[in-house]
Amino acid sequence: MAAEQAAASPTSFRATGPAYIATIAIGHGLKHWYIAAFAVFLPLIEEEYQLTTFGVAMITTIRQFAGGSPNFFVGYVSDKLRNYWHLLLPVSFLTAAASMMLAGLMPWYWPMVFFIAMGGVAAAFWHPPAISMLSTRFPERRGMAIAFHGSGSGAGEALAPLIVGLILAFILMDDWRLYVMLAMIPAVGLAVLIWWMLIGAGPPPAPAHADPPKLTDVFTMLRYPMYRSLAYMNFTRSIAHFGVLSFLPIYLARDLGMDSAGVGFHIALLTLGGVVVGPLFGHYSDRVGRRLPMVASLVVITIGMTTIGIVGDGPIMVAALAIVGIFLWSVQDVTNATAMDSAPPGKEGSVVGMMFSSSLVAGVVTPSIMGIAIWLFDDRRVIFFVAAAFALPAILVMSIAPLTRGKEEARA
């Protein structure tokens, strides 16, 4: 402990705001890199095990459920272990990478699925402490700080399919198992580097007048109308994101005949624009408020998904994917910043856990919804219309929803 306190000298560059934000954002991107590569693996796994549409839906559902289910208690863990946030982040990253490596070592289907799912479980332990760290250190620039964090994940989500797709297509001959084993080597060093940077930033500020965290906090937040509205917003965004991502790789590989590099490029478009625009989006929400960015994003997502469903291929599809990706990714950070604006002191992790729990619900039900829609219409393009159908009513809801807890609720 004494060594940790000494390392947290205020004169250290690790304690500066830019270094702090960059460490968490880049670490977030690395964590997502290791998890997002699954999108490129999926067509290879489908071919190797001869999966049906419902088989693809099943493995995607299991992965989403495993990655989201910890959010019901990981927020509590984050609040309880407030002084150990600097350890939770590198452990989350390293365990996620190790789980993917173990999946690659498994020749049998269900053990492989189990370890892929465990990668999602490990990754879930990143968000509550990371977003809490940024929210408590930068309360006046919360939207921008959280948006940089989101841009890190967007970079990982975009670059991983793109670069991993190229590696698989031109270097490893589509041997995804070899890739995840080789990727474990840099993961160890990166985890140590993240820990070293965070420990040098010092402990988080102590919350004022905070009640002890409780396991039920993630549920009691929903008694506030604003949190119910924001959970619905996050659910809608996740439907559009996870629903499309569940079958987009298969659509690109099977219906459009793309190789791993082509699949990776198009998957990258779903997040690439958000990497650059996200921080600007967050800064804009700090200046003018959160509502307009959220509603505008829903409008673009609805129009963009409908356009992709109509054209199906070509330059218009590429442009629409890129535009949707800007807003699909950036709006999550604005939504999280809105939730943290009214987070009770000492309960920041529980608020994040509540928000990501709504993503869990979307991640669990959406692959089945998309699978049934494909089965009914016998056309994988239907996934884009389903995503638009869920986003459309959210435009009205978020136009009138309360975005603060209010004075009376804040005192409760």
BELHU-V771065 format. One record per backbone hydrogen bond with DSSP energy under -0.5 kcal/mol. CO is the residue of the C=O (numbers start at 1). NH is the residue of the N-H. E is the energy in kcal/mol with one decimal. If there is no record, write none. Layout:
<<CO/NH/E> <CO/NH/E>>
This chain:
<<1/5/-2.3> <2/6/-2.3> <3/7/-2.1> <4/8/-1.1> <6/9/-0.8> <9/12/-1.8> <12/15/-1.7> <13/16/-1.3> <16/20/-2.4> <17/21/-2.7> <18/22/-2.6> <19/23/-2.4> <20/24/-1.9> <21/25/-2.8> <22/26/-3.1> <23/27/-2.4> <24/28/-2.1> <25/29/-2.1> <26/30/-2.5> <27/31/-2.4> <28/32/-2.3> <29/33/-2.1> <30/34/-1.9> <31/35/-1.3> <32/36/-3.8> <33/37/-1.2> <35/38/-1.6> <36/39/-1.8> <37/40/-1.2> <37/41/-1.6> <38/42/-2.2> <39/43/-0.5> <40/44/-0.6> <41/45/-2.6> <42/46/-3.0> <43/47/-2.1> <44/48/-2.4> <45/49/-2.4> <46/50/-0.7> <46/51/-1.9> <52/56/-2.3> <53/57/-2.2> <54/58/-2.1> <55/59/-2.2> <56/60/-2.2> <57/61/-2.5> <58/62/-2.7> <59/63/-2.0> <60/64/-2.6> <61/65/-2.9> <62/66/-2.5> <63/67/-2.0> <64/68/-1.6> <65/69/-2.9> <66/70/-0.6> <68/71/-1.7> <69/72/-1.5> <70/73/-2.1> <70/74/-3.3> <71/75/-0.7> <73/77/-2.2> <74/78/-2.5> <75/79/-2.3> <76/80/-2.6> <77/81/-2.4> <79/82/-0.9> <81/84/-2.4> <82/85/-1.1> <84/87/-1.6> <84/88/-1.9> <85/89/-1.6> <86/90/-0.6> <87/91/-1.9> <88/92/-2.2> <89/93/-2.2> <90/94/-2.7> <91/95/-2.4> <92/96/-1.9> <93/97/-2.1> <94/98/-2.4> <95/99/-2.2> <96/100/-1.8> <97/101/-1.9> <98/102/-2.4> <99/103/-2.0> <100/104/-1.7> <101/105/-1.1> <102/106/-0.7> <103/106/-0.9> <105/107/-0.6> <108/112/-1.7> <109/113/-2.5> <110/114/-2.5> <111/115/-2.0> <112/116/-2.1> <113/117/-2.4> <114/118/-2.2> <115/119/-1.5> <116/120/-1.2> <117/121/-1.9> <118/122/-2.5> <119/123/-2.0> <120/124/-1.5> <121/125/-0.5> <122/125/-1.3> <123/126/-1.8> <123/127/-0.5> <124/128/-0.6> <126/130/-2.2> <127/131/-2.8> <128/132/-1.9> <129/133/-2.5> <130/134/-2.0> <131/135/-2.6> <132/136/-2.3> <133/137/-1.5> <134/138/-1.8> <138/141/-0.6> <139/142/-0.6> <141/145/-2.7> <142/146/-2.8> <143/147/-1.8> <144/148/-2.2> <145/149/-1.7> <146/150/-2.3> <147/151/-2.6> <148/152/-1.9> <149/153/-1.6> <150/154/-2.6> <151/155/-2.7> <152/156/-2.1> <153/157/-3.0> <154/158/-2.2> <155/159/-3.2> <156/160/-1.9> <157/161/-0.7> <158/162/-1.3> <159/163/-3.4> <159/164/-0.5> <160/164/-2.7> <160/165/-0.5> <161/165/-1.6> <162/166/-1.5> <163/167/-2.6> <164/168/-2.9> <165/169/-2.3> <166/170/-2.5> <167/171/-2.1> <167/172/-2.7> <168/174/-3.2> <172/175/-1.2> <174/176/-1.4> <175/179/-1.5> <176/180/-2.1> <177/181/-1.4> <178/182/-2.3> <179/183/-2.4> <180/184/-0.6> <181/184/-0.7> <182/185/-1.2> <182/186/-0.5> <183/187/-1.0> <184/188/-1.2> <185/188/-0.6> <185/189/-0.8> <186/190/-2.4> <187/191/-2.2> <188/192/-1.8> <189/193/-2.1> <190/194/-2.4> <191/195/-2.2> <192/196/-2.5> <193/197/-2.3> <194/198/-2.4> <195/199/-2.5> <196/200/-1.0> <198/201/-1.4> <199/202/-0.8> <214/217/-1.7> <215/218/-0.6> <216/219/-1.3> <216/220/-2.3> <217/221/-1.6> <219/222/-1.6> <220/223/-1.7> <221/224/-1.8> <224/228/-1.7> <225/229/-2.3> <226/230/-2.4> <227/231/-2.3> <228/232/-1.9> <229/233/-2.2> <230/234/-2.5> <231/235/-2.3> <232/236/-2.4> <233/237/-2.3> <234/238/-2.3> <235/239/-2.2> <236/240/-2.0> <237/241/-2.3> <238/242/-2.7> <238/243/-0.7> <239/243/-1.6> <240/244/-1.2> <241/245/-2.5> <242/246/-1.6> <243/247/-0.7> <244/247/-0.9> <244/248/-2.4> <245/249/-0.6> <247/251/-2.8> <248/252/-2.7> <249/253/-2.3> <250/254/-3.1> <250/255/-0.7> <251/255/-1.2> <251/256/-1.5> <252/258/-2.3> <259/263/-2.5> <260/264/-2.6> <261/265/-2.2> <262/266/-2.0> <263/267/-2.4> <264/268/-2.1> <265/269/-1.1> <266/270/-0.5> <267/270/-1.3> <268/271/-1.8> <268/272/-2.5> <269/273/-0.5> <271/274/-0.5> <271/275/-0.9> <272/275/-1.0> <272/276/-0.7> <273/276/-0.6> <273/277/-2.3> <274/278/-2.2> <276/280/-0.6> <277/281/-2.8> <278/282/-2.7> <279/283/-2.7> <280/284/-2.5> <281/285/-2.1> <282/286/-1.6> <283/287/-1.4> <284/288/-2.7> <285/289/-1.4> <290/294/-1.6> <291/295/-2.6> <292/296/-2.7> <293/297/-1.8> <294/298/-1.8> <295/299/-1.9> <296/300/-2.2> <297/301/-2.7> <298/302/-2.3> <299/303/-2.3> <300/304/-3.2> <301/305/-2.6> <302/306/-1.7> <303/307/-2.2> <304/308/-2.3> <305/309/-2.2> <306/310/-1.7> <307/311/-2.5> <308/312/-2.5> <311/313/-0.5> <314/318/-2.0> <315/319/-2.7> <316/320/-2.7> <317/321/-2.7> <318/322/-2.1> <319/323/-2.4> <320/324/-2.8> <321/325/-2.3> <322/326/-1.2> <323/327/-1.3> <324/328/-3.3> <325/329/-1.5> <326/330/-1.6> <327/331/-1.9> <329/332/-0.7> <329/333/-0.6> <330/333/-0.7> <330/334/-1.3> <331/335/-2.3> <332/336/-2.4> <333/337/-2.5> <334/338/-2.2> <335/339/-1.9> <336/340/-2.3> <337/341/-1.5> <338/342/-0.6> <339/342/-0.8> <340/343/-1.2> <344/347/-2.3> <347/351/-1.9> <348/352/-2.2> <349/353/-2.6> <350/354/-2.3> <351/355/-2.2> <352/356/-2.5> <353/357/-1.5> <354/358/-1.2> <355/359/-0.9> <356/360/-1.5> <357/361/-1.9> <358/362/-1.8> <359/363/-3.2> <360/364/-2.2> <361/365/-2.2> <362/366/-2.4> <363/367/-0.6> <365/369/-2.1> <366/370/-3.1> <367/371/-2.6> <368/372/-2.7> <369/373/-2.3> <370/374/-2.5> <371/375/-2.1> <372/376/-2.5> <373/377/-2.4> <374/378/-2.2> <374/379/-0.5> <379/382/-1.6> <380/383/-1.6> <381/384/-1.3> <381/385/-0.8> <382/386/-2.2> <383/387/-2.0> <384/388/-1.9> <385/389/-2.2> <386/390/-1.7> <387/391/-1.6> <388/392/-1.9> <389/393/-0.7> <390/394/-0.6> <391/395/-0.8> <392/395/-1.2> <392/396/-0.6> <393/397/-1.8> <394/398/-2.6> <395/399/-0.8> <396/400/-0.9> <397/400/-0.9> <397/401/-1.3> <405/409/-0.5> <406/410/-2.5> <407/411/-1.3> <408/412/-0.6> <409/412/-1.0>>
